[in-house]
Amino acid sequence: MKLKTREGFTLMELMIVVAIIGLLAAVAIPKYGDLLEKANLGATLGNLAAIRSGVSIYYGSNMAYPDTIDPQVQTKMAETISTVLPFVKAKYPAANPPYGNSVTIGALTGAIPSTMGSGWFYCSADGTVFVNSTAIDIKGNPYTIY
């Protein structure tokens, strides 16, 4: 007597595979979102360093800090950073992200951001540049420490 051989997968085997894929997706998708935000924070910090460097170059050339870091307004800043102000790319926290490239200006020495704003904060008295937000970033640090 010859036994009949079956080919293919049973419904139970297919359901187990779908369940495993679902579990992997449930773990991977949040990790991917965190990874993207960490990349955005890294890009923001790189842009912050470029702007600070541009302010230093401006100061070295003119022996005074610019009134603003916006290259559309302060044309000499366009020579040091570029014709468009880089963005704050960070989008965390989602409720009030600092994402943007607007400029808030403080005029007192030692001024730092005092709200959960967006874009950049520039103190024209001492040439310091910050992310314009008091929010906490993805690493648990306030944006004002950078």
N, C-alpha and C positions, 0 to 999 in steps of 0.2 A: 504494500500500500504506500502510495506517495502522498505526503502531506502538502497541502496547498500553502505556498509562501505568500506572505503579505508584503506589499511595498507601500512606502509612504509613512506619514506620521499620524499618530492618533490625535484626537481632539485634545486630550489631556496634555500631551507633550507640547502641542502648539500653545495651549493656555499657559503652561509653565514658562515657555520662552517669552511670551508677551509680558508676563508678570515680571520677569527678570529685567527686560528692557525698560519697563515702566519704572522699576526701582532705580536703575542706573540713571535714567533721565531725571527722576526726582532729586537725585543727589547732584548731578552734573549741572543742571540749569542754574541753580542759585550760585554755585561756585563760578560759573562762567560770568554771571552778572557782577560778582565781586571782582573778578579778574579784569573785566572791562573798566570798572570804576577805579581800580588801582592804576591801570594804564592812563586813564584820564587825569588822575592826581599827579602821576609822573610827568605827563605832558604839561600840566599846569605849573608844576614846579620848575620845569625847564623853561617855560615862557617867562616865569617870574624872574629867573636868573638872567635871561636875555634882556628883560626890561631894566633890571637893576644895573646890569653892565652898561646899557645904553645911557642911563642916567649918569653913571660914573664918567663915561666918555664925554658926555655933554658938559659935565662939571669941569673936567680937565681942559676942555677946549674954551669954555666961556667963563670960568671962575665964578659961576653962579649956577644954582639949580634952575631947571626950567619951570615955568609957571604951571605947565601941565605935561603929562607924558603922552598925550594924544597927538600922533604925528600929523593928523589933519588940521590941528590947531597950531601946534608948535612945529613948524616946518623943519627946524634943525634937528628935532628928534627923529624925523623921517630918515635922516642921514645915518643915524646910529642904530635904529632898530628895524625899521622898514616903513613902507608907506601906509601899512595897516597895522593897528595895534593888535598883538596876539590875544587870543581868547583865554579866559579861565575856562578850562574844559571840564572841570570837576562838576558832577551833577548829583552830589550827595551832600546833604540829605534831600530826598526827593521832594519834600514839602516846600523847601526854600533853598534851592541850589544857588551857588555863586556863579553859575555859568553865564558868560557874557564877556564883552570887552569894553563896557562903559567905564568911565573914570570918575571916581568921587575924590574931591580934593580937600585935604585938611591943611590949614595954614599955621597951626601952632606946632612948635618943636615937640617931638615925641608923640604926636597924634597917631592913634591907631584906629582901626574900624570899631564902631560901637554898635552896629546893627548887623542883621543877617541880610546884607545887601548882595549885589551881584557885581561882577567885573572886578576892577582893580581899585585900590585905595592908594592915593599918592599924597604924601606930605611935602608940600612945596617948600617948607621952611628948612627941612633937613635932608630932603631927597630920598626918603625911605618909601618903599613900595611894598604893599601887602595885597593878599587876596581880600577883597572887600566883604568879609563875612566873619562873624563871631561863631558860626556854626562849628560843629565837630565833624571832621572828615572821616573817611572810611577806616582809617587806622586808629581812631579815637582821640586824635589831637585837634585842638582848635586851629582853624586856618591861619589865625594871627601869629602863630609861632614860627611860621616859615619866613 
